[in-house]
Amino acid sequence: MTIIHSHLPDVALSDKSITERIFEGIDPARPLLIDGPTGRTLSGAQFIGGVKSLAGGLTARGYGAGKTLALMAPNIPEYCVVFHAMAWAGGTITTINPTYTAHEVHHQLTDSAADVLVTIAMFADTAREAIKGTKVREIVIIGDAPAGLVPLTDLMGAPVDAQVPVDVTEHVVVLPYSSGTTGLPKGVMLTHRNLVVNIDQSLQSTDVTPGELTVAFLPFFHIYGLEVLMNIYIAGGGGLVTMPRFDLEQFLTLSQKYRTPRLWIVPPVALALAKHPLVDRFDLSFIEQINSAAAPLGADVAEAMGQRLGTKATQGYGMTELSPVSHISRPADARAGSSGKTIANTQCRVVDPETLQDLPAGTDGELWVRGPQVMKGYLNNPGATAETIVEGGWLRTGDIAHFDADGYLFITDRLKELIKVKGFQVAPAELEALLLSHPAITDAAVIGINDPEAGEVPMAFVTATQPLTLAQVSEFNEPQIAHYKRLHRLELVDEIPKSASGKILRRLLREHPAAQ
């Protein structure tokens, strides 16, 4: 067995709850949460007081220890208060994508056995429809509540001064739902220990200056926004400027206004920072680092972004099931196209997905990870848990990757997204990165389509600044790729469909008429 070990010393495993841990990083006197559109601000003291008061109100209303609160809201300061109040009260939070339909929300409420739903007035109708036939007793509204619904302010009660006791190694504090590539989303059981150790692992390799701010548009319902920004950043002494939805101009405006030294982004935003003309209107000279994660970022786009803004572009790697971080790049030693090195307390293997044999350095295979940040399992799904966490506690990521000789991780693609052309494997991410180097192409996605001879062949969907034909793109691509990787079809579209975390929704592209 070939195991890649972290080059860093282990961090101690803490017995603190997630909320106790982030409280340690908070300066009560400093601004902690700023609502970007309005400038409304919560200081560290106001946040801590709000958490303790809401924890008391939730407990008094019967929503404390042993209960599950569903949170469906955009990125606003109150999101963080609600999350940590429920954690402080000894409960569980399931985070719901606010763009879900009532049907999708209903599934998550049912699967998680949620007792109460907290949302905003904009989503009240969806909430009312979604709770039918579930355990949810009340809909609580952040801000002004429509008739018949409970305003969050009504739940403020006598403060709970100390963490309600929980078993940090076993108690599931948050249930985010993984997007998955097939089937319904699965509830990922993350404990206090999972989240706290990932804070300490990440801060060992992340520079956060006490009091520094960053713009938080990455959705808090997704593990990237929830843990990296809402937890790791605050625990490290930073503060957040929240954005309810991503808008490039507002993002740049807020970054400039608050002079944020570090930006936390996803590949679509990296592409905009590299190519969009709007960027030139802003002074972004204060930016020291831009970190992209959630999906692979091509080295060309990363380099173009870094050069345009005069800063260091880095990548990290993780997944919901890893709480989420397993690899980080530091600005000082970042390597182009790499997701960085393995963080503390973490081991990795690269395994042939068919033979399950370990592969040598430099060879692509499925990435397996082991460490204290690995999830407890999937809620109500022991079968999927057993398929994902295998003997020895190894988590099968489903990502194709390799390590170079210096221990840097390179993600090639998703195992389930590989295109097989006459038995040869084609990684969509490789072709997407090549397409994005074309001067007229602003975004790209590649899928496999059925072919009677080859089994599958690659097809590209692109957005572009001018009309393009398959022949024109092929003339650009083909000198740089093997013959079996050649595109067989090209479709110009207005937008590449993506999840809130930046992942390409290939399922929707496969359903596109042009792919049939």
C-alpha positions in Angstrom: 0.0 0.0 0.0 1.4 3.4 -1.1 0.3 6.1 1.3 1.0 9.8 0.8 1.4 11.5 4.2 1.1 15.1 5.0 4.4 17.0 5.4 2.9 18.9 8.3 2.8 18.0 12.0 -0.5 16.7 13.3 -2.8 19.2 15.0 -4.3 18.2 18.4 -7.9 16.8 18.3 -10.0 19.2 20.2 -13.0 18.4 22.4 -14.6 21.8 21.7 -17.8 22.2 19.9 -17.8 24.1 16.6 -19.3 27.2 18.2 -16.8 27.2 21.1 -14.1 27.0 18.5 -15.1 29.9 16.4 -15.8 32.0 19.5 -12.1 31.8 20.2 -11.2 33.7 17.1 -13.7 36.6 17.6 -12.7 40.0 18.8 -15.9 41.4 20.4 -15.1 45.0 19.5 -14.5 44.4 15.7 -17.1 44.2 12.9 -17.7 40.5 12.3 -20.6 40.3 9.8 -21.4 43.0 7.4 -24.4 42.8 5.0 -22.8 43.9 1.7 -25.8 45.5 0.0 -26.9 47.6 3.1 -23.7 47.9 5.2 -25.6 46.7 8.3 -23.0 45.4 10.7 -22.8 42.9 13.6 -19.8 43.2 15.9 -18.2 40.2 17.5 -20.0 40.9 20.7 -23.4 41.3 19.0 -22.9 38.0 17.2 -22.0 36.1 20.3 -24.9 37.7 22.2 -27.3 36.9 19.4 -26.2 33.2 19.3 -26.6 32.7 23.0 -30.0 34.5 23.1 -31.4 32.6 20.1 -30.1 29.3 21.6 -32.2 30.1 24.6 -35.3 30.8 22.6 -34.9 27.7 20.5 -34.6 25.6 23.6 -37.6 27.2 25.2 -39.7 26.5 22.1 -38.7 22.9 22.0 -36.1 23.1 19.2 -32.9 22.5 21.1 -30.9 19.4 21.9 -31.9 16.4 19.8 -33.9 18.4 17.2 -33.1 19.4 13.6 -33.4 22.9 12.2 -33.6 23.4 8.5 -32.0 26.6 7.3 -33.0 27.9 3.9 -31.7 31.4 3.3 -29.2 33.5 1.3 -25.9 34.8 2.7 -27.0 37.3 5.3 -25.5 37.9 8.8 -28.5 36.2 10.5 -27.6 33.0 8.7 -24.5 32.6 10.8 -26.4 33.5 14.0 -29.1 30.9 13.4 -26.5 28.2 12.5 -24.4 28.7 15.6 -27.4 29.2 17.9 -28.7 25.8 17.0 -25.3 24.2 17.4 -24.8 26.0 20.8 -28.2 24.6 21.8 -27.1 21.0 21.1 -29.1 20.6 17.9 -28.5 19.7 14.3 -28.7 22.0 11.3 -29.6 20.9 7.8 -28.7 23.5 5.2 -31.0 23.8 2.2 -30.3 25.4 -1.2 -32.8 28.4 -1.4 -33.2 27.9 -5.1 -34.7 24.5 -4.6 -38.2 23.8 -5.7 -40.8 22.9 -3.1 -40.5 19.2 -4.1 -36.7 19.3 -3.5 -37.1 21.1 -0.2 -39.7 18.5 0.8 -37.3 15.7 0.2 -34.6 17.2 2.4 -37.1 18.1 5.2 -38.4 14.5 5.1 -35.0 12.8 4.9 -33.5 14.9 7.7 -36.6 14.7 9.9 -36.4 18.5 10.4 -38.5 19.9 13.2 -38.5 23.6 12.2 -37.7 25.6 9.0 -36.0 29.0 9.1 -36.1 31.0 5.9 -36.8 34.5 4.6 -40.1 36.0 3.3 -39.1 35.6 -0.3 -39.2 31.8 0.1 -42.4 31.7 2.3 -44.6 30.2 -0.5 -42.1 27.5 -1.3 -41.7 26.8 2.4 -45.4 26.5 3.0 -45.7 24.0 0.1 -42.6 22.0 1.1 -43.5 21.3 4.7 -46.7 19.5 3.9 -46.5 16.0 5.2 -43.3 16.6 7.1 -42.4 16.9 10.8 -41.9 20.7 10.5 -44.1 22.4 13.1 -43.3 26.1 12.3 -41.8 28.3 9.6 -39.6 31.0 11.1 -38.8 34.1 9.0 -35.7 36.2 9.2 -36.9 39.8 8.9 -40.5 40.8 8.4 -42.8 37.7 8.6 -45.9 37.2 6.4 -49.1 36.5 8.2 -49.2 33.2 10.0 -45.4 32.7 10.1 -43.1 33.4 13.1 -40.5 36.2 13.0 -37.1 35.2 14.1 -37.1 38.0 16.7 -39.9 36.1 18.6 -37.5 33.3 19.2 -34.9 35.4 21.1 -34.9 34.3 24.7 -32.9 34.1 27.9 -29.2 33.5 26.9 -27.7 30.0 27.2 -24.2 30.9 28.5 -22.5 27.6 27.9 -22.5 25.0 25.1 -25.2 22.5 25.7 -23.2 19.3 26.2 -22.7 17.1 23.2 -20.5 14.2 22.3 -18.2 16.0 19.8 -17.1 12.8 18.1 -20.6 11.4 17.5 -23.1 14.3 17.5 -24.1 15.3 14.0 -24.1 19.1 14.1 -24.7 19.8 10.4 -26.4 17.8 7.5 -25.5 19.4 4.2 -26.8 17.4 1.2 -24.3 16.4 -1.5 -25.3 17.2 -5.0 -24.2 13.8 -6.3 -24.1 12.7 -9.9 -26.9 10.3 -9.7 -30.0 9.8 -7.6 -31.4 12.1 -4.9 -29.0 14.2 -2.8 -27.7 12.4 0.3 -27.4 13.9 3.8 -23.7 14.1 4.8 -23.3 13.6 8.6 -20.7 15.9 9.9 -19.8 16.0 13.6 -18.4 18.8 15.8 -15.1 17.0 15.7 -15.2 16.9 11.9 -15.7 20.7 11.6 -13.3 21.7 14.4 -10.4 19.6 13.3 -10.8 20.9 9.8 -10.6 24.5 11.1 -7.3 23.7 12.9 -6.0 21.7 9.9 -6.8 24.5 7.5 -5.5 27.4 9.6 -2.2 25.7 9.9 -1.8 26.4 6.1 -3.9 29.5 5.7 -2.9 33.1 6.3 -5.7 35.1 8.0 -4.8 38.4 9.6 -7.0 39.3 12.7 -9.6 41.7 11.6 -9.3 41.2 7.9 -12.5 41.0 5.9 -13.4 39.0 2.8 -16.5 39.0 0.6 -18.7 36.0 1.3 -20.7 35.2 -1.8 -20.1 31.4 -1.7 -23.4 30.1 -0.4 -23.4 29.2 3.2 -25.7 26.2 2.5 -22.8 24.6 0.6 -19.9 23.2 2.6 -17.3 25.5 1.0 -19.1 28.7 2.1 -20.2 27.2 5.4 -16.9 25.8 6.7 -14.2 27.8 4.8 -15.8 31.2 5.3 -18.4 31.0 8.0 -16.2 28.8 10.3 -12.6 28.7 9.3 -12.3 32.4 8.4 -14.1 33.6 11.6 -12.1 31.2 13.8 -8.9 32.6 12.3 -9.9 36.1 13.4 -11.4 37.3 10.1 -14.8 38.9 9.3 -17.3 38.5 6.4 -19.0 40.9 4.0 -22.1 38.9 2.9 -23.7 38.8 -0.5 -27.1 37.2 -0.9 -26.4 36.4 -4.5 -23.4 36.7 -6.8 -23.1 39.8 -8.9 -19.7 40.6 -10.4 -20.0 44.3 -10.2 -21.1 44.2 -6.6 -18.4 41.7 -5.7 -15.7 43.9 -7.1 -17.3 47.0 -5.5 -17.3 45.4 -2.1 -13.8 43.9 -2.4 -12.5 47.4 -3.3 -14.5 49.1 -0.5 -13.3 46.8 2.2 -9.8 46.2 0.7 -10.1 42.4 1.1 -6.6 40.8 0.9 -7.9 37.3 0.1 -10.7 36.3 -2.2 -12.4 32.9 -2.0 -14.0 32.0 -5.3 -15.1 29.2 -7.7 -13.9 28.6 -11.3 -16.6 30.6 -13.1 -15.6 33.7 -11.0 -11.9 33.0 -11.8 -12.9 33.1 -15.5 -14.7 36.4 -15.1 -11.7 37.9 -13.2 -9.4 36.8 -16.0 -11.5 38.0 -19.0 -14.4 40.3 -18.1 -13.8 43.9 -19.1 -15.6 45.2 -16.0 -12.6 44.2 -13.9 -10.5 47.0 -15.4 -12.7 49.6 -13.7 -11.6 48.7 -10.2 -8.5 49.1 -8.1 -7.7 45.6 -6.9 -4.0 46.1 -6.1 -4.6 45.2 -2.4 -5.4 41.6 -3.2 -2.7 39.2 -1.9 -4.3 35.9 -2.8 -7.2 34.5 -4.8 -8.2 30.9 -3.9 -10.4 28.8 -6.1 -12.0 25.5 -5.1 -15.2 23.4 -5.6 -14.2 22.4 -9.2 -10.9 22.1 -11.1 -9.5 25.4 -12.4 -7.4 25.2 -15.5 -3.8 26.4 -15.1 -4.2 28.8 -18.0 -7.2 30.6 -16.4 -5.5 30.7 -13.0 -2.3 32.2 -14.6 -4.3 34.7 -16.6 -6.3 35.8 -13.5 -3.2 36.1 -11.4 -1.3 38.1 -14.0 -4.2 40.5 -14.7 -4.7 41.3 -11.0 -1.0 41.1 -10.0 -1.6 38.5 -7.3 -1.2 34.9 -6.5 -3.8 32.4 -7.7 -4.1 29.3 -5.6 -6.3 26.2 -5.5 -7.5 23.9 -2.8 -9.3 20.6 -2.8 -12.1 19.1 -0.7 -15.6 17.7 -0.8 -18.6 17.8 1.5 -17.7 14.3 2.9 -14.3 15.7 4.0 -15.7 18.7 6.0 -14.5 19.8 3.3 -10.7 20.5 3.1 -8.0 17.9 2.5 -5.5 19.9 0.3 -4.4 23.6 0.4 -2.0 25.7 -1.7 -0.1 28.4 0.1 0.7 31.5 -2.0 4.5 31.2 -1.4 4.7 27.7 -2.9 1.7 27.3 -5.1 2.1 25.2 -8.2 0.2 25.9 -11.4 -2.7 23.6 -11.9 -2.3 22.0 -8.5 -4.7 21.8 -5.6 -1.8 22.0 -3.2 -0.4 19.6 -0.6 -2.1 17.3 1.9 -3.1 19.0 5.1 -2.2 17.8 8.6 -3.6 14.5 10.1 -4.4 13.4 6.6 -3.3 10.5 4.4 -3.9 9.8 0.7 -3.8 7.0 -1.8 -4.1 6.9 -5.6 -5.9 3.7 -6.5 -6.8 2.0 -9.8 -10.6 2.2 -9.7 -10.9 -1.2 -11.4 -8.2 -3.3 -9.7 -8.1 -1.3 -6.5 -4.3 -1.5 -6.6 -2.2 1.5 -5.5 -0.6 3.5 -8.3 2.8 5.1 -8.4 3.4 8.9 -8.2 2.5 10.7 -11.4 -0.1 8.1 -12.5 -3.8 9.1 -12.6 -6.2 7.1 -10.4 -9.0 7.5 -7.9 -8.0 9.7 -4.9 -8.7 8.0 -1.5 -8.4 10.1 1.7 -8.2 9.2 5.4 -8.3 11.6 8.3 -10.4 12.9 11.3 -12.3 15.2 8.9 -13.9 12.2 7.1 -17.7 12.3 7.5 -19.5 10.0 9.9 -21.5 8.7 6.9 -24.6 9.3 4.8 -27.9 9.8 6.8 -30.2 6.8 6.4 -28.0 5.3 3.7 -25.7 2.6 5.0 -25.2 1.2 1.6 -23.9 4.4 0.1 -21.8 4.9 3.2 -20.2 1.4 2.8 -19.5 2.1 -0.9 -17.8 5.4 0.0 -15.9 4.7 3.2 -14.2 1.4 2.7 -12.0 -0.8 4.9 -9.4 1.1 6.9 -11.5 4.2 7.0 -10.5 5.3 3.5 -12.9 7.7 1.8 -13.3 7.1 -2.0 -13.5 10.6 -3.4 -14.6 9.6 -6.9 -12.1 12.1 -8.3 -9.3 11.2 -10.7 -6.0 12.6 -9.6 -2.3 12.2 -9.3 0.6 13.5 -7.1 3.8 14.8 -8.5 7.2 13.9 -7.1 7.0 16.8 -4.6 3.6 15.8 -3.2 1.4 18.3 -5.0 -2.1 17.1 -5.9 -3.5 17.5 -9.4 -7.2 16.7 -10.0 -7.8 15.4 -13.5 -11.6 14.8 -13.4 -14.5 13.1 -11.8 -14.4 9.3 -12.2 -18.0 9.2 -13.2 -17.5 12.0 -15.8 -14.8 10.3 -17.7 -15.6 9.8 -21.4 -14.5 6.4 -22.8 -13.7 6.6 -26.5 -12.9 3.1 -27.9 -11.6 2.2 -24.4 -9.5 5.3 -24.1 -10.4 7.6 -21.2 -11.0 11.3 -22.0 -11.2 13.8 -19.1 -13.7 16.6 -19.8 -11.7 19.0 -17.5 -8.7 18.7 -19.8 -10.7 19.6 -22.9 -12.5 22.4 -21.1 -9.2 24.0 -20.0 -8.0 23.8 -23.6 -11.1 25.4 -24.9 -10.9 28.2 -22.4 -7.5 29.1 -23.8 -9.2 30.0 -27.1 -9.4 33.9 -27.2 -13.1 33.9 -28.2 -14.4 31.3 -25.8 -15.5 32.6 -22.4 -16.8 29.4 -20.8 -16.9 25.7 -21.8 -18.2 22.3 -20.8 -17.6 18.9 -22.3 -19.7 15.8 -22.1 -19.7 12.4 -23.7 -22.4 11.6 -26.3 -23.3 8.2 -27.7 -21.5 7.0 -30.8 -22.2 3.7 -32.6 -18.6 3.0 -33.3 -16.6 4.5 -30.4 -19.2 4.1 -27.7 -18.8 7.7 -26.6 -17.2 10.8 -28.2 -16.7 14.3 -26.7 -19.1 17.1 -27.3 -18.5 20.7 -26.2 -20.9 23.4 -25.2 -19.3 26.9 -25.2 -20.1 30.6 -24.7 -18.2 32.9 -27.0 -17.7 36.5 -28.0 -18.2 35.6 -31.6 -19.8 32.9 -33.7 -17.6 29.7 -33.9 -17.9 26.5 -35.8 -16.6 23.1 -34.9 -14.1 23.3 -37.7 -12.7 26.6 -36.3 -12.4 25.2 -32.8 -11.0 21.9 -34.0 -8.3 23.7 -35.9 -7.3 25.4 -32.6 -7.6 22.3 -30.4 -6.4 19.3 -32.4 -2.7 20.1 -32.7 -2.6 19.9 -28.9 -4.5 16.7 -28.2 -4.5 13.0 -29.0 -6.8 11.9 -31.8 -9.3 10.2 -29.6 -9.9 13.4 -27.7 -11.1 15.3 -30.7 -14.5 17.1 -30.4 -17.2 15.6 -32.5 -19.9 18.2 -31.9 -20.0 21.9 -30.8 -23.0 23.9 -29.5 -22.9 27.6 -28.8 -25.0 28.5 -25.7 -25.8 31.6 -23.7 -24.7 30.1 -20.4 -23.1 26.9 -19.0 -25.4 25.5 -16.3 -23.7 25.3 -13.0 -24.5 24.6 -9.4 -24.1 27.3 -6.7 -20.7 25.8 -5.8 -19.5 26.2 -9.4 -19.8 22.6 -10.6 -20.9 22.1 -14.2 -24.4 20.5 -14.3 -23.5 17.9 -17.0 -26.8 16.1 -16.5 -28.6 19.2 -17.9 -26.2 19.3 -20.9 -26.8 15.6 -21.6 -30.5 16.4 -21.8 -29.9 19.3 -24.3 -31.5 18.6 -27.7 -28.1 19.2 -29.4 -26.7 16.2 -27.4 -29.3 13.8 -28.5 
